[in-house]
Amino acid sequence: MKKTSNVKVAGFGGQGVMMFGQVLAYSATKDDLFGLWFPSYGPETRGGTANCAVIVSDKQINSPVFKDADHLVAFNLPSLEKFRSNVVENGLILYNGSLIKDEVKEEGKLCIGVPVNDIANELGNVKVANMVMMGAYLGLTNLFSDETIEAVIKKFLGQKKADLLDINMEAIQKGKDYIKDLGVNYA
């Protein structure tokens, strides 16, 4: 793992942006790293803008704020447009290819569209699109093991939603498989 990874996750409210960020931050702490999740919401609950900053580091994090992201995970076009210029050279832009139809290109950055909504629909639950994206992200970065992610998601879902663990893990695997099939190597 790079010493510190600054990740910006953004989309509309209701797309699972905050859960995505929380899973990353909690996974860091589970693996005895430092993790920080800093949410930012628009005025609407669903359909409004939502983004979060996540920092994963092997050293103490002194501030939740960063200007430049190593990785951008964009769930919709407005989020991509808002944050794409803040990705560092050799950074990663991972975007929802189901909603962003045009191929994204940024000089000096790896840009990959993943049809997360389409894959989630094939699984029978569009609400796991964020976990398809999580799988794609983990498939590219190798940031956390399957065991760590599964333990964190299990805890996050709790007893009340324990029945959703299997479909979430299947969605993560589908995202990883999509990246594997592309043959892209980033980490």
Contacts in CASP RR format, 6 or more apart in sequence:
PFRMAT RR
TARGET T0000
AUTHOR 0000-0000-0000
METHOD contacts of the structure
MODEL  1
MKKTSNVKVAGFGGQGVMMFGQVLAYSATKDDLFGLWFPSYGPETRGGTA
NCAVIVSDKQINSPVFKDADHLVAFNLPSLEKFRSNVVENGLILYNGSLI
KDEVKEEGKLCIGVPVNDIANELGNVKVANMVMMGAYLGLTNLFSDETIE
AVIKKFLGQKKADLLDINMEAIQKGKDYIKDLGVNYA
1 33 0 8 1.000
1 56 0 8 1.000
1 58 0 8 1.000
1 143 0 8 1.000
2 70 0 8 1.000
3 57 0 8 1.000
3 58 0 8 1.000
3 59 0 8 1.000
4 55 0 8 1.000
4 56 0 8 1.000
4 57 0 8 1.000
4 58 0 8 1.000
4 59 0 8 1.000
4 61 0 8 1.000
5 55 0 8 1.000
5 56 0 8 1.000
5 57 0 8 1.000
5 70 0 8 1.000
5 71 0 8 1.000
5 141 0 8 1.000
5 143 0 8 1.000
6 53 0 8 1.000
6 54 0 8 1.000
6 55 0 8 1.000
6 66 0 8 1.000
6 68 0 8 1.000
6 69 0 8 1.000
6 70 0 8 1.000
6 71 0 8 1.000
7 21 0 8 1.000
7 24 0 8 1.000
7 53 0 8 1.000
7 54 0 8 1.000
7 55 0 8 1.000
7 56 0 8 1.000
7 69 0 8 1.000
7 70 0 8 1.000
7 71 0 8 1.000
7 72 0 8 1.000
7 73 0 8 1.000
8 51 0 8 1.000
8 52 0 8 1.000
8 53 0 8 1.000
8 54 0 8 1.000
8 69 0 8 1.000
8 71 0 8 1.000
8 72 0 8 1.000
8 73 0 8 1.000
8 83 0 8 1.000
8 86 0 8 1.000
8 87 0 8 1.000
9 17 0 8 1.000
9 20 0 8 1.000
9 21 0 8 1.000
9 24 0 8 1.000
9 51 0 8 1.000
9 52 0 8 1.000
9 54 0 8 1.000
9 73 0 8 1.000
9 75 0 8 1.000
10 17 0 8 1.000
10 49 0 8 1.000
10 50 0 8 1.000
10 51 0 8 1.000
10 52 0 8 1.000
10 72 0 8 1.000
10 73 0 8 1.000
10 74 0 8 1.000
10 75 0 8 1.000
10 76 0 8 1.000
10 79 0 8 1.000
10 80 0 8 1.000
10 82 0 8 1.000
10 83 0 8 1.000
11 17 0 8 1.000
11 49 0 8 1.000
11 50 0 8 1.000
11 51 0 8 1.000
11 74 0 8 1.000
11 75 0 8 1.000
11 76 0 8 1.000
11 78 0 8 1.000
11 79 0 8 1.000
12 46 0 8 1.000
12 47 0 8 1.000
12 48 0 8 1.000
12 49 0 8 1.000
12 50 0 8 1.000
12 75 0 8 1.000
12 76 0 8 1.000
12 79 0 8 1.000
13 41 0 8 1.000
13 44 0 8 1.000
13 45 0 8 1.000
13 46 0 8 1.000
13 47 0 8 1.000
13 48 0 8 1.000
13 49 0 8 1.000
13 50 0 8 1.000
14 46 0 8 1.000
14 47 0 8 1.000
14 50 0 8 1.000
15 50 0 8 1.000
15 75 0 8 1.000
15 76 0 8 1.000
15 129 0 8 1.000
15 130 0 8 1.000
16 75 0 8 1.000
16 127 0 8 1.000
16 129 0 8 1.000
16 130 0 8 1.000
17 50 0 8 1.000
17 51 0 8 1.000
17 52 0 8 1.000
17 75 0 8 1.000
17 130 0 8 1.000
18 39 0 8 1.000
18 50 0 8 1.000
18 52 0 8 1.000
19 130 0 8 1.000
19 156 0 8 1.000
20 52 0 8 1.000
20 73 0 8 1.000
20 130 0 8 1.000
20 133 0 8 1.000
20 134 0 8 1.000
21 37 0 8 1.000
21 52 0 8 1.000
21 54 0 8 1.000
22 37 0 8 1.000
22 52 0 8 1.000
22 156 0 8 1.000
23 134 0 8 1.000
23 149 0 8 1.000
23 152 0 8 1.000
23 153 0 8 1.000
23 156 0 8 1.000
24 35 0 8 1.000
24 37 0 8 1.000
24 54 0 8 1.000
24 56 0 8 1.000
24 143 0 8 1.000
24 144 0 8 1.000
25 35 0 8 1.000
25 36 0 8 1.000
25 37 0 8 1.000
25 54 0 8 1.000
25 55 0 8 1.000
25 56 0 8 1.000
26 37 0 8 1.000
26 152 0 8 1.000
26 155 0 8 1.000
26 156 0 8 1.000
27 56 0 8 1.000
27 143 0 8 1.000
27 144 0 8 1.000
27 148 0 8 1.000
27 149 0 8 1.000
27 152 0 8 1.000
28 34 0 8 1.000
28 35 0 8 1.000
28 56 0 8 1.000
28 57 0 8 1.000
28 144 0 8 1.000
29 35 0 8 1.000
30 148 0 8 1.000
30 151 0 8 1.000
30 152 0 8 1.000
31 144 0 8 1.000
31 145 0 8 1.000
31 148 0 8 1.000
33 56 0 8 1.000
33 57 0 8 1.000
33 58 0 8 1.000
34 55 0 8 1.000
34 56 0 8 1.000
34 57 0 8 1.000
34 58 0 8 1.000
34 59 0 8 1.000
34 60 0 8 1.000
34 61 0 8 1.000
35 54 0 8 1.000
35 55 0 8 1.000
35 56 0 8 1.000
35 57 0 8 1.000
35 61 0 8 1.000
36 53 0 8 1.000
36 54 0 8 1.000
36 55 0 8 1.000
36 61 0 8 1.000
36 64 0 8 1.000
37 52 0 8 1.000
37 53 0 8 1.000
37 54 0 8 1.000
38 52 0 8 1.000
38 53 0 8 1.000
38 54 0 8 1.000
38 64 0 8 1.000
38 65 0 8 1.000
39 50 0 8 1.000
39 51 0 8 1.000
39 52 0 8 1.000
40 50 0 8 1.000
40 51 0 8 1.000
40 52 0 8 1.000
40 53 0 8 1.000
41 49 0 8 1.000
41 50 0 8 1.000
42 48 0 8 1.000
42 49 0 8 1.000
42 50 0 8 1.000
49 78 0 8 1.000
49 79 0 8 1.000
51 79 0 8 1.000
51 83 0 8 1.000
53 64 0 8 1.000
53 65 0 8 1.000
53 66 0 8 1.000
53 69 0 8 1.000
55 61 0 8 1.000
55 64 0 8 1.000
55 66 0 8 1.000
56 143 0 8 1.000
67 86 0 8 1.000
68 86 0 8 1.000
68 87 0 8 1.000
68 88 0 8 1.000
69 83 0 8 1.000
69 86 0 8 1.000
69 87 0 8 1.000
69 88 0 8 1.000
69 91 0 8 1.000
70 87 0 8 1.000
70 88 0 8 1.000
70 91 0 8 1.000
70 92 0 8 1.000
71 87 0 8 1.000
71 91 0 8 1.000
71 92 0 8 1.000
71 93 0 8 1.000
71 94 0 8 1.000
71 137 0 8 1.000
71 141 0 8 1.000
72 80 0 8 1.000
72 83 0 8 1.000
72 84 0 8 1.000
72 86 0 8 1.000
72 87 0 8 1.000
72 92 0 8 1.000
72 93 0 8 1.000
72 94 0 8 1.000
72 95 0 8 1.000
73 94 0 8 1.000
73 95 0 8 1.000
73 133 0 8 1.000
73 137 0 8 1.000
74 80 0 8 1.000
74 83 0 8 1.000
74 84 0 8 1.000
74 93 0 8 1.000
74 94 0 8 1.000
74 95 0 8 1.000
74 96 0 8 1.000
74 100 0 8 1.000
75 95 0 8 1.000
75 96 0 8 1.000
75 99 0 8 1.000
75 116 0 8 1.000
75 129 0 8 1.000
75 130 0 8 1.000
75 133 0 8 1.000
76 96 0 8 1.000
76 99 0 8 1.000
76 100 0 8 1.000
77 99 0 8 1.000
77 100 0 8 1.000
80 93 0 8 1.000
80 95 0 8 1.000
80 100 0 8 1.000
80 104 0 8 1.000
84 93 0 8 1.000
84 104 0 8 1.000
84 106 0 8 1.000
87 93 0 8 1.000
87 106 0 8 1.000
87 109 0 8 1.000
89 108 0 8 1.000
89 109 0 8 1.000
90 108 0 8 1.000
90 109 0 8 1.000
90 110 0 8 1.000
91 108 0 8 1.000
91 109 0 8 1.000
91 110 0 8 1.000
92 109 0 8 1.000
92 110 0 8 1.000
92 112 0 8 1.000
92 140 0 8 1.000
92 141 0 8 1.000
92 186 0 8 1.000
93 104 0 8 1.000
93 106 0 8 1.000
93 109 0 8 1.000
93 110 0 8 1.000
93 111 0 8 1.000
93 112 0 8 1.000
94 112 0 8 1.000
94 113 0 8 1.000
94 114 0 8 1.000
94 133 0 8 1.000
94 136 0 8 1.000
94 137 0 8 1.000
94 140 0 8 1.000
95 104 0 8 1.000
95 111 0 8 1.000
95 112 0 8 1.000
95 113 0 8 1.000
95 114 0 8 1.000
96 113 0 8 1.000
96 114 0 8 1.000
96 115 0 8 1.000
96 116 0 8 1.000
96 117 0 8 1.000
96 129 0 8 1.000
96 133 0 8 1.000
97 113 0 8 1.000
97 114 0 8 1.000
97 115 0 8 1.000
97 116 0 8 1.000
98 115 0 8 1.000
98 116 0 8 1.000
98 117 0 8 1.000
98 118 0 8 1.000
98 129 0 8 1.000
99 117 0 8 1.000
100 113 0 8 1.000
103 111 0 8 1.000
103 113 0 8 1.000
104 111 0 8 1.000
104 113 0 8 1.000
105 111 0 8 1.000
110 140 0 8 1.000
110 184 0 8 1.000
110 186 0 8 1.000
112 136 0 8 1.000
112 140 0 8 1.000
112 179 0 8 1.000
112 182 0 8 1.000
112 184 0 8 1.000
114 132 0 8 1.000
114 133 0 8 1.000
114 136 0 8 1.000
114 175 0 8 1.000
114 178 0 8 1.000
114 179 0 8 1.000
115 178 0 8 1.000
116 129 0 8 1.000
116 130 0 8 1.000
116 132 0 8 1.000
116 133 0 8 1.000
116 136 0 8 1.000
116 175 0 8 1.000
117 126 0 8 1.000
117 129 0 8 1.000
119 129 0 8 1.000
119 132 0 8 1.000
119 171 0 8 1.000
119 174 0 8 1.000
119 175 0 8 1.000
119 178 0 8 1.000
120 126 0 8 1.000
120 127 0 8 1.000
120 128 0 8 1.000
120 129 0 8 1.000
120 131 0 8 1.000
120 132 0 8 1.000
120 171 0 8 1.000
122 174 0 8 1.000
123 132 0 8 1.000
123 167 0 8 1.000
123 170 0 8 1.000
123 171 0 8 1.000
123 174 0 8 1.000
124 167 0 8 1.000
125 167 0 8 1.000
128 167 0 8 1.000
128 168 0 8 1.000
128 170 0 8 1.000
128 171 0 8 1.000
129 171 0 8 1.000
131 153 0 8 1.000
131 168 0 8 1.000
131 169 0 8 1.000
131 171 0 8 1.000
131 172 0 8 1.000
132 171 0 8 1.000
132 172 0 8 1.000
132 174 0 8 1.000
132 175 0 8 1.000
132 178 0 8 1.000
133 175 0 8 1.000
134 149 0 8 1.000
134 171 0 8 1.000
134 172 0 8 1.000
134 175 0 8 1.000
135 171 0 8 1.000
135 172 0 8 1.000
135 173 0 8 1.000
135 174 0 8 1.000
135 175 0 8 1.000
135 176 0 8 1.000
135 179 0 8 1.000
136 175 0 8 1.000
136 176 0 8 1.000
136 178 0 8 1.000
136 179 0 8 1.000
137 143 0 8 1.000
138 144 0 8 1.000
138 149 0 8 1.000
138 172 0 8 1.000
138 176 0 8 1.000
139 175 0 8 1.000
139 176 0 8 1.000
139 179 0 8 1.000
139 180 0 8 1.000
139 187 0 8 1.000
140 179 0 8 1.000
140 184 0 8 1.000
140 186 0 8 1.000
140 187 0 8 1.000
141 186 0 8 1.000
141 187 0 8 1.000
142 187 0 8 1.000
146 172 0 8 1.000
149 172 0 8 1.000
150 165 0 8 1.000
150 169 0 8 1.000
153 165 0 8 1.000
153 168 0 8 1.000
153 169 0 8 1.000
154 162 0 8 1.000
154 165 0 8 1.000
157 164 0 8 1.000
157 165 0 8 1.000
157 168 0 8 1.000
END
